[in-house]
Amino acid sequence: MIPMNQKVKIIFAGKQNDEWGIPVKSPKFSTYKVRLDFNADARLYQFSDGKEYVFSATIYFKGAVPISYNDFIEYDSGINGIVQANPKIIFPIVDLSGKVTYTKVTI
């Protein structure tokens, strides 16, 4: 059991990107109770596109969450106020029966 004390808002991306290929926010959003760990994974990762990322937060959602890499996650950092970011890693955590118990999202 992971305590779910914080809340985040997922703002879903629209079906079309803007003229630069950047995801555009849609009016649809959902609020979830989550476990939010700041600087939980402060390692440097290099992806296949050559970009390097240092992650600032790890979010644990209960169950399977309909989230994509184009969606926007909005949360209160406690220091810098409201932060919006796109997910960098979405990882479902399954139990022994294969059921998704948590969804781990790193931003």
DSSP file (Angstrom, degrees, kcal/mol; ACC not computed):
  #  RESIDUE AA STRUCTURE BP1 BP2  ACC     N-H-->O    O-->H-N    N-H-->O    O-->H-N    TCO  KAPPA ALPHA  PHI   PSI    X-CA   Y-CA   Z-CA
    1    1 A M              0   0    0      0, 0.0     0, 0.0     0, 0.0     0, 0.0   0.000 360.0 360.0 360.0 129.8    0.0    0.0    0.0
    2    2 A I        -     0   0    0      2,-0.0     2,-0.1    33,-0.0    60,-0.0  -0.956 360.0-117.3-111.3 126.9    1.3    3.4   -1.0
    3    3 A P        -     0   0    0      0, 0.0     2,-0.7     0, 0.0     3,-0.2  -0.433  19.6-153.4 -65.7 135.7   -0.2    6.4    0.8
    4    4 A M        +     0   0    0      1,-0.2    31,-0.2    -2,-0.1    57,-0.0  -0.774  39.2 141.9-110.7  83.4   -2.0    8.8   -1.6
    5    5 A N        +     0   0    0     -2,-0.7     2,-0.2    29,-0.3    30,-0.2   0.654  51.6  63.6-101.5 -18.7   -1.8   12.2    0.1
    6    6 A Q  E     -A   34   0A   0     28,-2.0    28,-2.8    -3,-0.2     2,-0.4  -0.544  67.2-138.8-104.1 170.1   -1.2   14.6   -2.8
    7    7 A K  E     -A   33   0A   0     26,-0.3    69,-0.5    -2,-0.2     2,-0.3  -0.981  15.6-176.7-128.8 142.8   -3.3   15.5   -5.9
    8    8 A V  E     -A   32   0A   0     24,-2.1    24,-2.6    -2,-0.4     2,-0.5  -0.945  18.4-137.0-131.1 157.1   -2.3   16.1   -9.5
    9    9 A K  E     -AB  31  74A   0     65,-2.6    65,-3.0    -2,-0.3     2,-0.6  -0.966   9.7-153.2-115.3 127.8   -4.3   17.2  -12.5
   10   10 A I  E     -AB  30  73A   0     20,-3.1    20,-2.0    -2,-0.5     2,-0.7  -0.902   6.1-162.2 -99.3 119.6   -3.8   15.5  -15.9
   11   11 A I  E     -AB  29  72A   0     61,-3.1    61,-2.7    -2,-0.6    18,-0.2  -0.910  21.7-133.7-100.7 113.9   -4.6   17.9  -18.7
   12   12 A F  E     -     0   0A   0     16,-1.7    14,-2.5    -2,-0.7    16,-0.2  -0.389  17.4-114.8 -73.9 143.2   -5.2   15.7  -21.8
   13   13 A A  E     -A   25   0A   0     12,-0.2    12,-0.2     1,-0.1    58,-0.1  -0.428  31.2-111.3 -74.1 148.8   -3.5   16.6  -25.1
   14   14 A G  E     -     0   0A   0     10,-3.9    10,-0.2     2,-0.2    -1,-0.1  -0.228  27.4-108.4 -71.9 169.0   -5.7   17.5  -28.0
   15   15 A K  E    S+     0   0A   0      8,-0.1     2,-0.4     2,-0.0    -1,-0.1   0.790 102.1  52.6 -70.5 -27.5   -5.9   15.3  -31.1
   16   16 A Q  E    S-     0   0A   0      8,-0.1     8,-0.6     7,-0.0    -2,-0.2  -0.853  75.6-139.2-112.7 145.3   -3.9   17.7  -33.2
   17   17 A N  E     -A   23   0A   0     -2,-0.4    -2,-0.0     1,-0.2    -4,-0.0  -0.504  32.0 -99.4 -88.9 166.9   -0.5   19.3  -32.5
   18   18 A D    >   -     0   0    0      4,-2.5     3,-2.1    -2,-0.2    -1,-0.2  -0.146  49.7 -82.9 -76.8-176.7    0.3   22.9  -33.3
   19   19 A E  T 3  S+     0   0    0      1,-0.3    -1,-0.1     2,-0.1    -2,-0.0   0.667 131.6  52.8 -65.4 -15.4    2.2   24.0  -36.4
   20   20 A W  T 3  S-     0   0    0      2,-0.1    -1,-0.3     3,-0.0    -2,-0.0   0.416 119.7-107.8 -96.5  -0.3    5.5   23.2  -34.7
   21   21 A G  S <  S+     0   0    0     -3,-2.1    -2,-0.1     1,-0.3     3,-0.0   0.631  73.2 140.6  84.5  14.1    4.4   19.6  -33.7
   22   22 A I        -     0   0    0      1,-0.1    -4,-2.5     0, 0.0    -1,-0.3  -0.745  59.5-103.8 -92.2 136.6    4.1   20.5  -30.1
   23   23 A P  E     -A   17   0A   0      0, 0.0     2,-0.4     0, 0.0    -6,-0.2  -0.276  32.8-144.8 -59.9 143.0    1.1   19.0  -28.2
   24   24 A V  E     -     0   0A   0     -8,-0.6   -10,-3.9   -10,-0.2     2,-0.1  -0.890  18.0-113.3-110.9 139.7   -1.8   21.3  -27.5
   25   25 A K  E     -A   13   0A   0     -2,-0.4   -12,-0.2   -12,-0.2   -13,-0.1  -0.454  26.4-150.7 -71.8 141.0   -3.9   21.1  -24.3
   26   26 A S  E     -     0   0A   0    -14,-2.5   -12,-0.1     2,-0.3   -14,-0.1  -0.618  28.9-109.3-100.4 168.7   -7.5   20.1  -24.6
   27   27 A P  E    S+     0   0A   0      0, 0.0     2,-0.3     0, 0.0   -14,-0.1   0.593  90.8 100.9 -74.1  -7.3  -10.3   21.3  -22.3
   28   28 A K  E     +     0   0A   0    -16,-0.2   -16,-1.7   -17,-0.0     2,-0.3  -0.610  46.2 154.8 -80.9 134.2  -10.5   17.8  -20.8
   29   29 A F  E     -A   11   0A   0     -2,-0.3     2,-0.3   -18,-0.2   -18,-0.2  -0.981  24.7-157.3-150.9 161.8   -8.7   17.1  -17.5
   30   30 A S  E     -A   10   0A   0    -20,-2.0   -20,-3.1    -2,-0.3     2,-0.4  -0.990  12.4-140.3-139.4 146.6   -8.9   14.8  -14.5
   31   31 A T  E     -A    9   0A   0     -2,-0.3     2,-0.3   -22,-0.2   -22,-0.2  -0.916  22.7-173.4-109.3 134.8   -7.7   15.1  -10.9
   32   32 A Y  E     -A    8   0A   0    -24,-2.6   -24,-2.1    -2,-0.4     2,-0.5  -0.944  27.5-124.8-128.0 146.4   -6.2   12.1   -9.2
   33   33 A K  E     +A    7   0A   0     -2,-0.3    29,-0.5   -26,-0.2     2,-0.3  -0.801  49.8 162.9 -84.3 130.6   -5.0   11.4   -5.6
   34   34 A V  E     -AC   6  61A   0    -28,-2.8   -28,-2.0    -2,-0.5     2,-0.5  -0.819  47.0-107.9-140.0 173.0   -1.4   10.3   -5.9
   35   35 A R  E     - C   0  60A   0     25,-1.8    25,-2.7    -2,-0.3     2,-0.6  -0.977  37.6-165.8-105.1 121.2    1.9    9.7   -4.2
   36   36 A L  E     - C   0  59A   0     -2,-0.5     2,-0.6    23,-0.2    23,-0.2  -0.944   7.4-173.7-117.0 115.1    4.3   12.4   -5.3
   37   37 A D  E >   - C   0  58A   0     21,-3.0    21,-2.7    -2,-0.6     3,-0.8  -0.943  15.9-144.3-110.8 119.3    8.0   12.0   -4.6
   38   38 A F  E 3  S- C   0  57A   0     -2,-0.6    19,-0.3     1,-0.2     4,-0.1  -0.620  79.8  -3.2 -84.4 141.2   10.2   15.0   -5.4
   39   39 A N  T >  S+     0   0    0     17,-2.8     3,-0.6    -2,-0.3    -1,-0.2   0.798  85.5 143.1  48.6  34.3   13.8   14.3   -6.7
   40   40 A A  T <  S+     0   0    0     -3,-0.8     2,-0.2     1,-0.3    -1,-0.1   0.778  76.7  26.7 -71.9 -25.7   13.1   10.6   -6.3
   41   41 A D  T 3  S+     0   0    0     -4,-0.2    14,-0.7    14,-0.1    -1,-0.3  -0.617  70.5 163.2-137.4  73.3   15.1    9.8   -9.4
   42   42 A A    <   +     0   0    0     -3,-0.6     2,-0.2    -2,-0.2    14,-0.1  -0.026  34.5 124.2 -89.0  32.8   17.6   12.6   -9.9
   43   43 A R        -     0   0    0     -2,-0.2    12,-0.8     1,-0.0     2,-0.5  -0.554  66.0-111.6 -89.4 158.3   19.7   10.6  -12.3
   44   44 A L  E     -G   54   0B   0     -2,-0.2     2,-0.4    10,-0.2    10,-0.2  -0.791  34.4-169.5 -91.1 126.0   20.6   11.8  -15.8
   45   45 A Y  E     -G   53   0B   0      8,-2.4     8,-2.4    -2,-0.5     2,-0.5  -0.937  11.1-154.8-117.1 138.7   19.0    9.8  -18.6
   46   46 A Q  E     -G   52   0B   0     -2,-0.4     6,-0.2     6,-0.2     2,-0.1  -0.965  16.1-156.5-113.1 125.4   19.9   10.0  -22.3
   47   47 A F    >   -     0   0    0      4,-2.5     3,-2.1    -2,-0.5     0, 0.0  -0.416  33.5 -98.1 -95.7 172.3   17.1    8.9  -24.7
   48   48 A S  T 3  S+     0   0    0      1,-0.3    -1,-0.1     2,-0.1    -2,-0.0   0.726 120.4  63.2 -64.4 -22.3   17.4    7.7  -28.2
   49   49 A D  T 3  S-     0   0    0      2,-0.1    -1,-0.3     1,-0.0     3,-0.1   0.455 118.0-110.5 -81.9   1.5   16.6   11.1  -29.6
   50   50 A G  S <  S+     0   0    0     -3,-2.1     2,-0.2     1,-0.3    -2,-0.1   0.341  75.6 131.5  90.9  -6.9   19.8   12.4  -28.0
   51   51 A K        -     0   0    0     -5,-0.0    -4,-2.5     1,-0.0     2,-0.4  -0.526  45.9-146.3 -81.1 147.3   18.2   14.5  -25.3
   52   52 A E  E     -G   46   0B   0     -6,-0.2     2,-0.4    -2,-0.2    -6,-0.2  -0.933  15.5-169.1-114.5 138.9   19.2   14.2  -21.7
   53   53 A Y  E     -G   45   0B   0     -8,-2.4    -8,-2.4    -2,-0.4     2,-0.5  -0.963  19.0-159.9-129.2 142.3   16.8   14.6  -18.8
   54   54 A V  E     -G   44   0B   0     -2,-0.4   -10,-0.2   -10,-0.2     2,-0.2  -0.993  31.2-133.7-114.4 121.2   17.1   15.0  -15.1
   55   55 A F        -     0   0    0    -12,-0.8   -14,-0.1   -14,-0.7     3,-0.1  -0.468  19.7-170.5 -81.4 145.8   13.8   14.1  -13.5
   56   56 A S        +     0   0    0      1,-0.3   -17,-2.8    -2,-0.2     2,-0.3   0.625  65.8  15.0-109.4 -17.8   12.3   16.2  -10.8
   57   57 A A  E     -C   38   0A   0    -19,-0.3    50,-2.6   -18,-0.2     2,-0.4  -0.995  52.2-149.6-157.0 150.7    9.4   14.1   -9.6
   58   58 A T  E     -CD  37 106A   0    -21,-2.7   -21,-3.0    -2,-0.3     2,-0.4  -0.994  19.1-162.1-121.9 130.9    8.0   10.6   -9.6
   59   59 A I  E     -CD  36 105A   0     46,-3.3    46,-3.0    -2,-0.4     2,-0.6  -0.945   5.6-158.0-118.7 131.6    4.2   10.1   -9.3
   60   60 A Y  E     -CD  35 104A   0    -25,-2.7   -25,-1.8    -2,-0.4     2,-0.3  -0.946  10.2-167.9-110.3 115.8    2.4    6.9   -8.3
   61   61 A F  E     -CD  34 103A   0     42,-2.8    42,-2.3    -2,-0.6     2,-0.5  -0.781  27.1-115.2 -96.9 145.2   -1.2    6.6   -9.5
   62   62 A K  E    S- D   0 102A   0    -29,-0.5    40,-0.3    -2,-0.3    39,-0.1  -0.711  78.8 -16.2 -81.2 125.1   -3.4    3.9   -8.1
   63   63 A G  S    S-     0   0    0     38,-3.1     2,-0.4    -2,-0.5    38,-0.2  -0.240 112.4 -27.4  79.3-169.0   -4.4    1.4  -10.8
   64   64 A A        -     0   0    0     36,-0.3    -2,-0.1    38,-0.1    39,-0.1  -0.677  61.6-162.0 -83.6 133.4   -4.2    1.9  -14.6
   65   65 A V        -     0   0    0     -2,-0.4     2,-1.9    -4,-0.1    -2,-0.1  -0.956  23.1-126.1-119.9 132.8   -4.4    5.6  -15.7
   66   66 A P        +     0   0    0      0, 0.0     2,-0.4     0, 0.0    -2,-0.0  -0.534  59.2 141.0 -77.5  81.6   -5.2    6.7  -19.3
   67   67 A I        -     0   0    0     -2,-1.9     2,-0.3   -55,-0.1    -2,-0.1  -0.941  30.1-169.1-126.3 145.0   -2.1    8.9  -19.7
   68   68 A S    >   -     0   0    0     -2,-0.4     3,-1.0     4,-0.0   -55,-0.0  -0.790  39.7-103.4-125.8 171.9    0.1    9.5  -22.7
   69   69 A Y  T 3  S+     0   0    0     -2,-0.3    -1,-0.0     1,-0.2    -2,-0.0   0.649 118.7  57.1 -70.9 -14.8    3.5   11.2  -23.3
   70   70 A N  T 3  S+     0   0    0     16,-0.1    -1,-0.2     2,-0.1   -56,-0.1   0.622  87.2  98.1 -89.3 -14.8    1.7   14.2  -24.9
   71   71 A D  S <  S-     0   0    0     -3,-1.0     2,-0.4   -58,-0.1   -59,-0.2  -0.219  71.6-125.0 -71.3 164.7   -0.5   14.9  -21.8
   72   72 A F  E     -B   11   0A   0    -61,-2.7   -61,-3.1    14,-0.2     2,-0.5  -0.929  13.9-154.2-114.1 134.8    0.4   17.6  -19.3
   73   73 A I  E     -BE  10  85A   0     12,-3.3    12,-2.1    -2,-0.4     2,-0.5  -0.937   9.0-164.3-109.2 128.8    0.7   16.9  -15.5
   74   74 A E  E     +BE   9  84A   0    -65,-3.0   -65,-2.6    -2,-0.5     2,-0.3  -0.955  20.1 153.6-116.3 127.2    0.0   19.8  -13.2
   75   75 A Y  E     - E   0  83A   0      8,-2.3     8,-3.2    -2,-0.5     2,-0.6  -0.958  45.8-106.5-147.3 163.2    1.1   19.6   -9.5
   76   76 A D  E     - E   0  82A   0    -69,-0.5     6,-0.2    -2,-0.3   -69,-0.1  -0.844  22.1-164.3 -94.8 118.7    2.1   21.9   -6.7
   77   77 A S        -     0   0    0      4,-2.7    -1,-0.1    -2,-0.6     5,-0.1   0.646  29.1-132.4 -78.1 -14.6    5.9   21.7   -6.1
   78   78 A G  S    S+     0   0    0      3,-0.2    -1,-0.1     1,-0.2     4,-0.1   0.119  96.7  43.9  85.0 -23.4    5.6   23.3   -2.6
   79   79 A I  S    S+     0   0    0      2,-0.3    -1,-0.2     0, 0.0     3,-0.1   0.726 120.6  29.9-116.5 -51.9    8.5   25.7   -3.5
   80   80 A N  S    S-     0   0    0      1,-0.3     2,-0.2     3,-0.0    -4,-0.0   0.319 102.5-127.5 -96.7   7.3    8.0   27.0   -7.0
   81   81 A G        +     0   0    0      2,-0.0    -4,-2.7     0, 0.0    -1,-0.3  -0.540  68.1   6.9  83.5-149.7    4.2   26.8   -7.0
   82   82 A I  E     -E   76   0A   0     -6,-0.2     2,-0.4    -2,-0.2    -6,-0.2  -0.522  68.3-167.2 -75.2 131.6    2.2   25.1   -9.7
   83   83 A V  E     -E   75   0A   0     -8,-3.2    -8,-2.3    -2,-0.3     2,-0.4  -0.959   7.7-162.6-121.4 137.1    4.3   23.2  -12.2
   84   84 A Q  E     +E   74   0A   0     -2,-0.4     2,-0.3   -10,-0.2   -10,-0.2  -0.981  22.9 154.9-118.2 132.4    3.2   21.7  -15.6
   85   85 A A  E     -E   73   0A   0    -12,-2.1   -12,-3.3    -2,-0.4    -2,-0.0  -0.985  39.5-116.1-151.3 157.6    5.3   19.1  -17.3
   86   86 A N        -     0   0    0     -2,-0.3   -14,-0.2   -14,-0.2   -17,-0.1  -0.711  43.8 -99.7 -90.9 147.5    4.9   16.2  -19.8
   87   87 A P        -     0   0    0      0, 0.0    20,-0.2     0, 0.0     3,-0.1  -0.411  30.7-173.0 -65.1 141.4    5.6   12.6  -18.6
   88   88 A K  S    S+     0   0    0     18,-2.9     2,-0.4     1,-0.4    19,-0.2   0.752  75.3  21.1-101.4 -37.1    9.1   11.3  -19.5
   89   89 A I  E     -F  106   0A   0     17,-1.7    17,-2.5     2,-0.0     2,-0.5  -0.997  61.0-170.8-135.0 129.9    8.5    7.7  -18.4
   90   90 A I  E     +F  105   0A   0     -2,-0.4    15,-0.2    15,-0.2   -21,-0.1  -0.987  15.6 173.9-118.8 120.7    5.2    5.9  -17.9
   91   91 A F  E     -F  104   0A   0     13,-3.2    13,-3.3    -2,-0.5     2,-0.3  -0.954  22.3-145.3-135.6 112.8    5.6    2.5  -16.2
   92   92 A P  E     -F  103   0A   0      0, 0.0     2,-0.6     0, 0.0    11,-0.2  -0.594  12.2-148.6 -76.6 137.7    2.8    0.2  -15.1
   93   93 A I  E     -F  102   0A   0      9,-3.4     8,-2.4    -2,-0.3     9,-1.7  -0.936  18.9-165.8-107.0 121.5    3.5   -1.8  -11.9
   94   94 A V  E     -F  100   0A   0     -2,-0.6     6,-0.2     6,-0.3     2,-0.1  -0.741  12.3-134.3-109.8 154.3    1.7   -5.1  -11.9
   95   95 A D    >   -     0   0    0      4,-2.2     3,-1.6    -2,-0.3    -1,-0.1  -0.250  47.0 -80.4 -91.1-172.2    1.1   -7.6   -9.1
   96   96 A L  T 3  S+     0   0    0      1,-0.3    -2,-0.0     2,-0.1    -1,-0.0   0.743 129.6  55.3 -65.6 -23.4    1.6  -11.4   -9.3
   97   97 A S  T 3  S-     0   0    0      2,-0.1    -1,-0.3     1,-0.0     3,-0.1   0.555 118.4-108.7 -85.1  -7.1   -1.7  -11.9  -11.2
   98   98 A G  S <  S+     0   0    0     -3,-1.6     2,-0.3     1,-0.3    -2,-0.1   0.452  72.6 139.8  94.4   1.1   -0.8   -9.4  -13.9
   99   99 A K        -     0   0    0      1,-0.1    -4,-2.2    -5,-0.0     2,-0.6  -0.606  60.0-115.7 -80.2 137.2   -3.2   -6.7  -12.7
  100  100 A V  E     + F   0  94A   0     -2,-0.3   -36,-0.3    -6,-0.2    -6,-0.3  -0.626  39.0 171.1 -73.8 115.4   -1.9   -3.1  -12.9
  101  101 A T  E     +     0   0A   0     -8,-2.4   -38,-3.1    -2,-0.6     2,-0.3   0.803  65.3   8.9 -94.9 -35.1   -1.9   -2.0   -9.2
  102  102 A Y  E     -DF  62  93A   0     -9,-1.7    -9,-3.4   -40,-0.3     2,-0.5  -0.975  60.3-142.1-141.7 154.6    0.0    1.3   -9.7
  103  103 A T  E     -DF  61  92A   0    -42,-2.3   -42,-2.8    -2,-0.3     2,-0.5  -0.985  18.5-153.5-117.8 120.2    1.2    3.5  -12.6
  104  104 A K  E     -DF  60  91A   0    -13,-3.3   -13,-3.2    -2,-0.5     2,-0.5  -0.831  13.5-176.0 -96.8 124.5    4.5    5.1  -12.1
  105  105 A V  E     -DF  59  90A   0    -46,-3.0   -46,-3.3    -2,-0.5     2,-0.5  -0.985   7.6-161.6-123.2 125.9    5.1    8.3  -14.0
  106  106 A T  E      DF  58  89A   0    -17,-2.5   -18,-2.9    -2,-0.5   -17,-1.7  -0.922 360.0 360.0-110.0 130.3    8.4   10.2  -13.9
  107  107 A I              0   0    0    -50,-2.6   -49,-0.2    -2,-0.5   -21,-0.1   0.342 360.0 360.0-125.9 360.0    8.6   13.8  -15.0
